């Protein structure tokens, strides 16, 4: 049996807004993943400087867990 509070999470739209507030640019890819037992949204953003950043947003709390510059998006 799953407790209702375990199913509550922020929406993808909210996660995208949080990510672009910290790293302005164009979202080019997004997804969900488990990181160390925590469900996160992974938002990939292309900046005006042509750099790609991955922003991980905690899907439950909306807190940014990590911002990382991608060196190779292949």
PDB file with one MODEL, atoms N, CA, C and O in Angstrom:
MODEL        1
ATOM      1  N   UNK A   1       0.839  -1.190   0.000  1.00  0.00           N
ATOM      2  CA  UNK A   1       0.000   0.000   0.000  1.00  0.00           C
ATOM      3  C   UNK A   1       0.880   1.248   0.000  1.00  0.00           C
ATOM      4  O   UNK A   1       1.788   1.371   0.823  1.00  0.00           O
ATOM      5  N   UNK A   2       0.619   2.153  -0.901  1.00  0.00           N
ATOM      6  CA  UNK A   2       1.412   3.379  -1.029  1.00  0.00           C
ATOM      7  C   UNK A   2       0.677   4.520  -0.345  1.00  0.00           C
ATOM      8  O   UNK A   2      -0.519   4.725  -0.553  1.00  0.00           O
ATOM      9  N   UNK A   3       1.410   5.250   0.467  1.00  0.00           N
ATOM     10  CA  UNK A   3       0.824   6.409   1.144  1.00  0.00           C
ATOM     11  C   UNK A   3       0.618   7.524   0.120  1.00  0.00           C
ATOM     12  O   UNK A   3       1.483   7.727  -0.732  1.00  0.00           O
ATOM     13  N   UNK A   4      -0.495   8.253   0.174  1.00  0.00           N
ATOM     14  CA  UNK A   4      -0.760   9.323  -0.803  1.00  0.00           C
ATOM     15  C   UNK A   4       0.344  10.370  -0.863  1.00  0.00           C
ATOM     16  O   UNK A   4       0.636  10.895  -1.938  1.00  0.00           O
ATOM     17  N   UNK A   5       0.962  10.682   0.273  1.00  0.00           N
ATOM     18  CA  UNK A   5       1.995  11.726   0.284  1.00  0.00           C
ATOM     19  C   UNK A   5       3.214  11.324  -0.541  1.00  0.00           C
ATOM     20  O   UNK A   5       3.946  12.188  -1.024  1.00  0.00           O
ATOM     21  N   UNK A   6       3.440  10.012  -0.707  1.00  0.00           N
ATOM     22  CA  UNK A   6       4.573   9.561  -1.502  1.00  0.00           C
ATOM     23  C   UNK A   6       4.374   9.833  -2.987  1.00  0.00           C
ATOM     24  O   UNK A   6       5.342   9.900  -3.745  1.00  0.00           O
ATOM     25  N   UNK A   7       3.120   9.989  -3.404  1.00  0.00           N
ATOM     26  CA  UNK A   7       2.826  10.218  -4.813  1.00  0.00           C
ATOM     27  C   UNK A   7       2.822  11.696  -5.185  1.00  0.00           C
ATOM     28  O   UNK A   7       2.792  12.027  -6.370  1.00  0.00           O
ATOM     29  N   UNK A   8       2.850  12.576  -4.214  1.00  0.00           N
ATOM     30  CA  UNK A   8       2.801  14.007  -4.503  1.00  0.00           C
ATOM     31  C   UNK A   8       4.157  14.468  -5.008  1.00  0.00           C
ATOM     32  O   UNK A   8       5.194  14.167  -4.417  1.00  0.00           O
ATOM     33  N   UNK A   9       4.129  15.196  -6.101  1.00  0.00           N
ATOM     34  CA  UNK A   9       5.367  15.756  -6.632  1.00  0.00           C
ATOM     35  C   UNK A   9       5.031  16.987  -7.449  1.00  0.00           C
ATOM     36  O   UNK A   9       3.881  17.218  -7.823  1.00  0.00           O
ATOM     37  N   UNK A  10       6.066  17.772  -7.718  1.00  0.00           N
ATOM     38  CA  UNK A  10       5.869  18.947  -8.551  1.00  0.00           C
ATOM     39  C   UNK A  10       5.669  18.481  -9.990  1.00  0.00           C
ATOM     40  O   UNK A  10       6.071  17.375 -10.353  1.00  0.00           O
ATOM     41  N   UNK A  11       5.056  19.317 -10.794  1.00  0.00           N
ATOM     42  CA  UNK A  11       4.828  18.967 -12.199  1.00  0.00           C
ATOM     43  C   UNK A  11       6.099  19.204 -13.014  1.00  0.00           C
ATOM     44  O   UNK A  11       7.016  19.898 -12.575  1.00  0.00           O
ATOM     45  N   UNK A  12       6.133  18.621 -14.190  1.00  0.00           N
ATOM     46  CA  UNK A  12       7.249  18.849 -15.106  1.00  0.00           C
ATOM     47  C   UNK A  12       7.363  20.331 -15.437  1.00  0.00           C
ATOM     48  O   UNK A  12       8.468  20.869 -15.499  1.00  0.00           O
ATOM     49  N   UNK A  13       6.219  20.998 -15.653  1.00  0.00           N
ATOM     50  CA  UNK A  13       6.232  22.440 -15.953  1.00  0.00           C
ATOM     51  C   UNK A  13       6.884  23.228 -14.819  1.00  0.00           C
ATOM     52  O   UNK A  13       7.679  24.135 -15.067  1.00  0.00           O
ATOM     53  N   UNK A  14       6.547  22.880 -13.571  1.00  0.00           N
ATOM     54  CA  UNK A  14       7.150  23.573 -12.428  1.00  0.00           C
ATOM     55  C   UNK A  14       8.654  23.327 -12.388  1.00  0.00           C
ATOM     56  O   UNK A  14       9.427  24.248 -12.123  1.00  0.00           O
ATOM     57  N   UNK A  15       9.070  22.096 -12.648  1.00  0.00           N
ATOM     58  CA  UNK A  15      10.500  21.768 -12.647  1.00  0.00           C
ATOM     59  C   UNK A  15      11.236  22.554 -13.729  1.00  0.00           C
ATOM     60  O   UNK A  15      12.347  23.034 -13.505  1.00  0.00           O
ATOM     61  N   UNK A  16      10.619  22.683 -14.896  1.00  0.00           N
ATOM     62  CA  UNK A  16      11.232  23.448 -15.988  1.00  0.00           C
ATOM     63  C   UNK A  16      11.382  24.917 -15.607  1.00  0.00           C
ATOM     64  O   UNK A  16      12.414  25.530 -15.883  1.00  0.00           O
ATOM     65  N   UNK A  17      10.355  25.483 -14.975  1.00  0.00           N
ATOM     66  CA  UNK A  17      10.422  26.883 -14.551  1.00  0.00           C
ATOM     67  C   UNK A  17      11.538  27.089 -13.532  1.00  0.00           C
ATOM     68  O   UNK A  17      12.286  28.063 -13.610  1.00  0.00           O
ATOM     69  N   UNK A  18      11.647  26.176 -12.586  1.00  0.00           N
ATOM     70  CA  UNK A  18      12.698  26.257 -11.568  1.00  0.00           C
ATOM     71  C   UNK A  18      14.068  26.206 -12.237  1.00  0.00           C
ATOM     72  O   UNK A  18      14.959  26.983 -11.894  1.00  0.00           O
ATOM     73  N   UNK A  19      14.236  25.289 -13.197  1.00  0.00           N
ATOM     74  CA  UNK A  19      15.527  25.112 -13.867  1.00  0.00           C
ATOM     75  C   UNK A  19      15.935  26.349 -14.663  1.00  0.00           C
ATOM     76  O   UNK A  19      17.077  26.798 -14.557  1.00  0.00           O
ATOM     77  N   UNK A  20      15.013  26.911 -15.463  1.00  0.00           N
ATOM     78  CA  UNK A  20      15.390  28.063 -16.296  1.00  0.00           C
ATOM     79  C   UNK A  20      15.532  29.349 -15.489  1.00  0.00           C
ATOM     80  O   UNK A  20      16.143  30.306 -15.963  1.00  0.00           O
ATOM     81  N   UNK A  21      14.980  29.388 -14.281  1.00  0.00           N
ATOM     82  CA  UNK A  21      15.239  30.541 -13.410  1.00  0.00           C
ATOM     83  C   UNK A  21      16.698  30.548 -12.969  1.00  0.00           C
ATOM     84  O   UNK A  21      17.293  31.614 -12.813  1.00  0.00           O
ATOM     85  N   UNK A  22      17.276  29.369 -12.767  1.00  0.00           N
ATOM     86  CA  UNK A  22      18.673  29.266 -12.347  1.00  0.00           C
ATOM     87  C   UNK A  22      19.641  29.282 -13.522  1.00  0.00           C
ATOM     88  O   UNK A  22      20.725  29.858 -13.431  1.00  0.00           O
ATOM     89  N   UNK A  23      19.247  28.644 -14.632  1.00  0.00           N
ATOM     90  CA  UNK A  23      20.091  28.571 -15.829  1.00  0.00           C
ATOM     91  C   UNK A  23      19.242  29.032 -17.012  1.00  0.00           C
ATOM     92  O   UNK A  23      18.571  28.219 -17.648  1.00  0.00           O
ATOM     93  N   UNK A  24      19.267  30.339 -17.311  1.00  0.00           N
ATOM     94  CA  UNK A  24      18.453  30.849 -18.418  1.00  0.00           C
ATOM     95  C   UNK A  24      18.883  30.240 -19.755  1.00  0.00           C
ATOM     96  O   UNK A  24      20.074  30.093 -20.030  1.00  0.00           O
ATOM     97  N   UNK A  25      17.907  29.895 -20.567  1.00  0.00           N
ATOM     98  CA  UNK A  25      18.196  29.339 -21.879  1.00  0.00           C
ATOM     99  C   UNK A  25      17.006  28.575 -22.406  1.00  0.00           C
ATOM    100  O   UNK A  25      15.886  28.717 -21.913  1.00  0.00           O
ATOM    101  N   UNK A  26      17.263  27.755 -23.421  1.00  0.00           N
ATOM    102  CA  UNK A  26      16.220  26.976 -24.088  1.00  0.00           C
ATOM    103  C   UNK A  26      16.308  25.527 -23.625  1.00  0.00           C
ATOM    104  O   UNK A  26      17.374  24.915 -23.686  1.00  0.00           O
ATOM    105  N   UNK A  27      15.188  24.982 -23.164  1.00  0.00           N
ATOM    106  CA  UNK A  27      15.156  23.578 -22.767  1.00  0.00           C
ATOM    107  C   UNK A  27      15.197  22.729 -24.033  1.00  0.00           C
ATOM    108  O   UNK A  27      14.362  22.883 -24.923  1.00  0.00           O
ATOM    109  N   UNK A  28      16.182  21.829 -24.101  1.00  0.00           N
ATOM    110  CA  UNK A  28      16.333  20.998 -25.294  1.00  0.00           C
ATOM    111  C   UNK A  28      16.002  19.533 -25.024  1.00  0.00           C
ATOM    112  O   UNK A  28      15.804  18.762 -25.963  1.00  0.00           O
ATOM    113  N   UNK A  29      15.941  19.142 -23.756  1.00  0.00           N
ATOM    114  CA  UNK A  29      15.626  17.756 -23.409  1.00  0.00           C
ATOM    115  C   UNK A  29      15.245  17.704 -21.945  1.00  0.00           C
ATOM    116  O   UNK A  29      15.703  18.521 -21.146  1.00  0.00           O
ATOM    117  N   UNK A  30      14.403  16.741 -21.593  1.00  0.00           N
ATOM    118  CA  UNK A  30      14.037  16.556 -20.190  1.00  0.00           C
ATOM    119  C   UNK A  30      13.626  15.109 -19.965  1.00  0.00           C
ATOM    120  O   UNK A  30      13.286  14.385 -20.900  1.00  0.00           O
ATOM    121  N   UNK A  31      13.666  14.715 -18.714  1.00  0.00           N
ATOM    122  CA  UNK A  31      13.263  13.360 -18.356  1.00  0.00           C
ATOM    123  C   UNK A  31      13.201  13.218 -16.849  1.00  0.00           C
ATOM    124  O   UNK A  31      13.385  14.183 -16.108  1.00  0.00           O
ATOM    125  N   UNK A  32      12.938  11.998 -16.408  1.00  0.00           N
ATOM    126  CA  UNK A  32      12.919  11.692 -14.981  1.00  0.00           C
ATOM    127  C   UNK A  32      13.890  10.549 -14.739  1.00  0.00           C
ATOM    128  O   UNK A  32      14.108   9.709 -15.612  1.00  0.00           O
ATOM    129  N   UNK A  33      14.478  10.526 -13.533  1.00  0.00           N
ATOM    130  CA  UNK A  33      15.428   9.479 -13.189  1.00  0.00           C
ATOM    131  C   UNK A  33      15.462   9.327 -11.677  1.00  0.00           C
ATOM    132  O   UNK A  33      15.015  10.208 -10.943  1.00  0.00           O
ATOM    133  N   UNK A  34      15.990   8.211 -11.224  1.00  0.00           N
ATOM    134  CA  UNK A  34      16.235   8.009  -9.798  1.00  0.00           C
ATOM    135  C   UNK A  34      17.709   8.289  -9.536  1.00  0.00           C
ATOM    136  O   UNK A  34      18.580   7.691 -10.168  1.00  0.00           O
ATOM    137  N   UNK A  35      17.986   9.186  -8.617  1.00  0.00           N
ATOM    138  CA  UNK A  35      19.356   9.500  -8.222  1.00  0.00           C
ATOM    139  C   UNK A  35      19.482   9.225  -6.731  1.00  0.00           C
ATOM    140  O   UNK A  35      18.905   9.937  -5.910  1.00  0.00           O
ATOM    141  N   UNK A  36      20.240   8.191  -6.388  1.00  0.00           N
ATOM    142  CA  UNK A  36      20.440   7.817  -4.981  1.00  0.00           C
ATOM    143  C   UNK A  36      19.112   7.671  -4.238  1.00  0.00           C
ATOM    144  O   UNK A  36      18.974   8.124  -3.101  1.00  0.00           O
ATOM    145  N   UNK A  37      18.143   7.039  -4.885  1.00  0.00           N
ATOM    146  CA  UNK A  37      16.855   6.791  -4.255  1.00  0.00           C
ATOM    147  C   UNK A  37      15.884   7.956  -4.288  1.00  0.00           C
ATOM    148  O   UNK A  37      14.796   7.870  -3.720  1.00  0.00           O
ATOM    149  N   UNK A  38      16.263   9.044  -4.947  1.00  0.00           N
ATOM    150  CA  UNK A  38      15.409  10.230  -5.039  1.00  0.00           C
ATOM    151  C   UNK A  38      14.970  10.428  -6.485  1.00  0.00           C
ATOM    152  O   UNK A  38      15.796  10.418  -7.398  1.00  0.00           O
ATOM    153  N   UNK A  39      13.673  10.608  -6.689  1.00  0.00           N
ATOM    154  CA  UNK A  39      13.148  10.864  -8.029  1.00  0.00           C
ATOM    155  C   UNK A  39      13.452  12.309  -8.417  1.00  0.00           C
ATOM    156  O   UNK A  39      13.114  13.238  -7.683  1.00  0.00           O
ATOM    157  N   UNK A  40      14.090  12.494  -9.572  1.00  0.00           N
ATOM    158  CA  UNK A  40      14.454  13.836 -10.022  1.00  0.00           C
ATOM    159  C   UNK A  40      14.013  14.039 -11.466  1.00  0.00           C
ATOM    160  O   UNK A  40      13.938  13.097 -12.255  1.00  0.00           O
ATOM    161  N   UNK A  41      13.723  15.302 -11.785  1.00  0.00           N
ATOM    162  CA  UNK A  41      13.563  15.716 -13.175  1.00  0.00           C
ATOM    163  C   UNK A  41      14.945  16.124 -13.661  1.00  0.00           C
ATOM    164  O   UNK A  41      15.666  16.841 -12.966  1.00  0.00           O
ATOM    165  N   UNK A  42      15.314  15.672 -14.847  1.00  0.00           N
ATOM    166  CA  UNK A  42      16.559  16.092 -15.477  1.00  0.00           C
ATOM    167  C   UNK A  42      16.191  17.025 -16.624  1.00  0.00           C
ATOM    168  O   UNK A  42      15.540  16.621 -17.588  1.00  0.00           O
ATOM    169  N   UNK A  43      16.616  18.272 -16.503  1.00  0.00           N
ATOM    170  CA  UNK A  43      16.298  19.293 -17.502  1.00  0.00           C
ATOM    171  C   UNK A  43      17.610  19.714 -18.166  1.00  0.00           C
ATOM    172  O   UNK A  43      18.536  20.156 -17.485  1.00  0.00           O
ATOM    173  N   UNK A  44      17.690  19.581 -19.477  1.00  0.00           N
ATOM    174  CA  UNK A  44      18.881  19.992 -20.224  1.00  0.00           C
ATOM    175  C   UNK A  44      18.581  21.319 -20.902  1.00  0.00           C
ATOM    176  O   UNK A  44      17.589  21.458 -21.618  1.00  0.00           O
ATOM    177  N   UNK A  45      19.461  22.301 -20.665  1.00  0.00           N
ATOM    178  CA  UNK A  45      19.239  23.671 -21.130  1.00  0.00           C
ATOM    179  C   UNK A  45      20.415  24.128 -21.984  1.00  0.00           C
ATOM    180  O   UNK A  45      21.574  23.976 -21.600  1.00  0.00           O
ATOM    181  N   UNK A  46      20.100  24.691 -23.149  1.00  0.00           N
ATOM    182  CA  UNK A  46      21.096  25.304 -24.023  1.00  0.00           C
ATOM    183  C   UNK A  46      21.103  26.799 -23.738  1.00  0.00           C
ATOM    184  O   UNK A  46      20.083  27.471 -23.890  1.00  0.00           O
ATOM    185  N   UNK A  47      22.259  27.319 -23.320  1.00  0.00           N
ATOM    186  CA  UNK A  47      22.356  28.737 -22.976  1.00  0.00           C
ATOM    187  C   UNK A  47      22.703  29.567 -24.210  1.00  0.00           C
ATOM    188  O   UNK A  47      23.020  29.028 -25.270  1.00  0.00           O
ATOM    189  N   UNK A  48      22.636  30.881 -24.052  1.00  0.00           N
ATOM    190  CA  UNK A  48      22.984  31.805 -25.140  1.00  0.00           C
ATOM    191  C   UNK A  48      24.456  31.681 -25.527  1.00  0.00           C
ATOM    192  O   UNK A  48      24.847  32.074 -26.626  1.00  0.00           O
ATOM    193  N   UNK A  49      25.272  31.135 -24.622  1.00  0.00           N
ATOM    194  CA  UNK A  49      26.698  30.932 -24.895  1.00  0.00           C
ATOM    195  C   UNK A  49      26.964  29.575 -25.555  1.00  0.00           C
ATOM    196  O   UNK A  49      28.112  29.139 -25.648  1.00  0.00           O
ATOM    197  N   UNK A  50      25.890  28.909 -26.013  1.00  0.00           N
ATOM    198  CA  UNK A  50      25.985  27.588 -26.648  1.00  0.00           C
ATOM    199  C   UNK A  50      26.587  26.528 -25.739  1.00  0.00           C
ATOM    200  O   UNK A  50      27.291  25.629 -26.199  1.00  0.00           O
ATOM    201  N   UNK A  51      26.307  26.639 -24.453  1.00  0.00           N
ATOM    202  CA  UNK A  51      26.709  25.611 -23.499  1.00  0.00           C
ATOM    203  C   UNK A  51      25.453  24.871 -23.057  1.00  0.00           C
ATOM    204  O   UNK A  51      24.373  25.455 -22.960  1.00  0.00           O
ATOM    205  N   UNK A  52      25.607  23.596 -22.796  1.00  0.00           N
ATOM    206  CA  UNK A  52      24.483  22.772 -22.348  1.00  0.00           C
ATOM    207  C   UNK A  52      24.689  22.423 -20.880  1.00  0.00           C
ATOM    208  O   UNK A  52      25.752  21.954 -20.473  1.00  0.00           O
ATOM    209  N   UNK A  53      23.646  22.665 -20.101  1.00  0.00           N
ATOM    210  CA  UNK A  53      23.678  22.339 -18.681  1.00  0.00           C
ATOM    211  C   UNK A  53      22.571  21.350 -18.368  1.00  0.00           C
ATOM    212  O   UNK A  53      21.464  21.437 -18.898  1.00  0.00           O
ATOM    213  N   UNK A  54      22.900  20.396 -17.482  1.00  0.00           N
ATOM    214  CA  UNK A  54      21.886  19.504 -16.927  1.00  0.00           C
ATOM    215  C   UNK A  54      21.535  20.028 -15.547  1.00  0.00           C
ATOM    216  O   UNK A  54      22.413  20.212 -14.703  1.00  0.00           O
ATOM    217  N   UNK A  55      20.254  20.268 -15.318  1.00  0.00           N
ATOM    218  CA  UNK A  55      19.774  20.722 -14.016  1.00  0.00           C
ATOM    219  C   UNK A  55      18.886  19.612 -13.463  1.00  0.00           C
ATOM    220  O   UNK A  55      17.891  19.237 -14.083  1.00  0.00           O
ATOM    221  N   UNK A  56      19.253  19.089 -12.290  1.00  0.00           N
ATOM    222  CA  UNK A  56      18.436  18.064 -11.637  1.00  0.00           C
ATOM    223  C   UNK A  56      17.582  18.730 -10.575  1.00  0.00           C
ATOM    224  O   UNK A  56      18.094  19.405  -9.682  1.00  0.00           O
ATOM    225  N   UNK A  57      16.270  18.535 -10.682  1.00  0.00           N
ATOM    226  CA  UNK A  57      15.313  19.122  -9.746  1.00  0.00           C
ATOM    227  C   UNK A  57      14.619  17.984  -8.999  1.00  0.00           C
ATOM    228  O   UNK A  57      14.051  17.086  -9.619  1.00  0.00           O
ATOM    229  N   UNK A  58      14.666  18.024  -7.670  1.00  0.00           N
ATOM    230  CA  UNK A  58      13.981  17.025  -6.852  1.00  0.00           C
ATOM    231  C   UNK A  58      12.494  17.059  -7.195  1.00  0.00           C
ATOM    232  O   UNK A  58      11.855  18.104  -7.082  1.00  0.00           O
ATOM    233  N   UNK A  59      11.944  15.922  -7.613  1.00  0.00           N
ATOM    234  CA  UNK A  59      10.559  15.871  -8.085  1.00  0.00           C
ATOM    235  C   UNK A  59       9.548  16.052  -6.958  1.00  0.00           C
ATOM    236  O   UNK A  59       8.389  16.380  -7.215  1.00  0.00           O
ATOM    237  N   UNK A  60       9.967  15.846  -5.729  1.00  0.00           N
ATOM    238  CA  UNK A  60       9.036  15.983  -4.608  1.00  0.00           C
ATOM    239  C   UNK A  60       9.078  17.387  -4.005  1.00  0.00           C
ATOM    240  O   UNK A  60       8.042  17.963  -3.674  1.00  0.00           O
ATOM    241  N   UNK A  61      10.300  17.933  -3.866  1.00  0.00           N
ATOM    242  CA  UNK A  61      10.450  19.210  -3.160  1.00  0.00           C
ATOM    243  C   UNK A  61      10.640  20.409  -4.075  1.00  0.00           C
ATOM    244  O   UNK A  61      10.381  21.540  -3.664  1.00  0.00           O
ATOM    245  N   UNK A  62      11.091  20.185  -5.322  1.00  0.00           N
ATOM    246  CA  UNK A  62      11.383  21.292  -6.222  1.00  0.00           C
ATOM    247  C   UNK A  62      12.745  21.917  -5.996  1.00  0.00           C
ATOM    248  O   UNK A  62      13.067  22.939  -6.601  1.00  0.00           O
ATOM    249  N   UNK A  63      13.552  21.312  -5.127  1.00  0.00           N
ATOM    250  CA  UNK A  63      14.886  21.833  -4.839  1.00  0.00           C
ATOM    251  C   UNK A  63      15.853  21.344  -5.917  1.00  0.00           C
ATOM    252  O   UNK A  63      15.822  20.178  -6.311  1.00  0.00           O
ATOM    253  N   UNK A  64      16.713  22.251  -6.389  1.00  0.00           N
ATOM    254  CA  UNK A  64      17.730  21.870  -7.367  1.00  0.00           C
ATOM    255  C   UNK A  64      18.797  21.053  -6.653  1.00  0.00           C
ATOM    256  O   UNK A  64      19.390  21.505  -5.674  1.00  0.00           O
ATOM    257  N   UNK A  65      19.034  19.840  -7.156  1.00  0.00           N
ATOM    258  CA  UNK A  65      20.032  18.943  -6.564  1.00  0.00           C
ATOM    259  C   UNK A  65      21.405  19.143  -7.188  1.00  0.00           C
ATOM    260  O   UNK A  65      22.424  18.991  -6.515  1.00  0.00           O
ATOM    261  N   UNK A  66      21.435  19.486  -8.475  1.00  0.00           N
ATOM    262  CA  UNK A  66      22.724  19.568  -9.163  1.00  0.00           C
ATOM    263  C   UNK A  66      22.571  20.400 -10.423  1.00  0.00           C
ATOM    264  O   UNK A  66      21.547  20.342 -11.104  1.00  0.00           O
ATOM    265  N   UNK A  67      23.608  21.180 -10.723  1.00  0.00           N
ATOM    266  CA  UNK A  67      23.722  21.864 -12.012  1.00  0.00           C
ATOM    267  C   UNK A  67      25.085  21.478 -12.558  1.00  0.00           C
ATOM    268  O   UNK A  67      26.110  21.683 -11.907  1.00  0.00           O
ATOM    269  N   UNK A  68      25.086  20.914 -13.761  1.00  0.00           N
ATOM    270  CA  UNK A  68      26.332  20.393 -14.310  1.00  0.00           C
ATOM    271  C   UNK A  68      26.435  20.758 -15.779  1.00  0.00           C
ATOM    272  O   UNK A  68      25.493  20.560 -16.546  1.00  0.00           O
ATOM    273  N   UNK A  69      27.591  21.294 -16.166  1.00  0.00           N
ATOM    274  CA  UNK A  69      27.807  21.583 -17.581  1.00  0.00           C
ATOM    275  C   UNK A  69      28.115  20.289 -18.311  1.00  0.00           C
ATOM    276  O   UNK A  69      28.948  19.496 -17.872  1.00  0.00           O
ATOM    277  N   UNK A  70      27.439  20.087 -19.423  1.00  0.00           N
ATOM    278  CA  UNK A  70      27.655  18.897 -20.235  1.00  0.00           C
ATOM    279  C   UNK A  70      28.757  19.197 -21.241  1.00  0.00           C
ATOM    280  O   UNK A  70      28.709  20.207 -21.942  1.00  0.00           O
ATOM    281  N   UNK A  71      29.750  18.316 -21.308  1.00  0.00           N
ATOM    282  CA  UNK A  71      30.840  18.497 -22.258  1.00  0.00           C
ATOM    283  C   UNK A  71      30.544  17.834 -23.593  1.00  0.00           C
ATOM    284  O   UNK A  71      31.035  18.268 -24.636  1.00  0.00           O
ATOM    285  N   UNK A  72      29.733  16.772 -23.554  1.00  0.00           N
ATOM    286  CA  UNK A  72      29.411  16.031 -24.769  1.00  0.00           C
ATOM    287  C   UNK A  72      27.996  15.512 -24.636  1.00  0.00           C
ATOM    288  O   UNK A  72      27.736  14.663 -23.784  1.00  0.00           O
ATOM    289  N   UNK A  73      27.085  15.988 -25.442  1.00  0.00           N
ATOM    290  CA  UNK A  73      25.672  15.636 -25.321  1.00  0.00           C
ATOM    291  C   UNK A  73      25.314  14.373 -26.102  1.00  0.00           C
ATOM    292  O   UNK A  73      24.143  13.993 -26.129  1.00  0.00           O
ATOM    293  N   UNK A  74      26.275  13.717 -26.734  1.00  0.00           N
ATOM    294  CA  UNK A  74      25.977  12.515 -27.543  1.00  0.00           C
ATOM    295  C   UNK A  74      25.351  11.433 -26.707  1.00  0.00           C
ATOM    296  O   UNK A  74      25.037  10.360 -27.221  1.00  0.00           O
TER     297      UNK A  74
ENDMDL
END
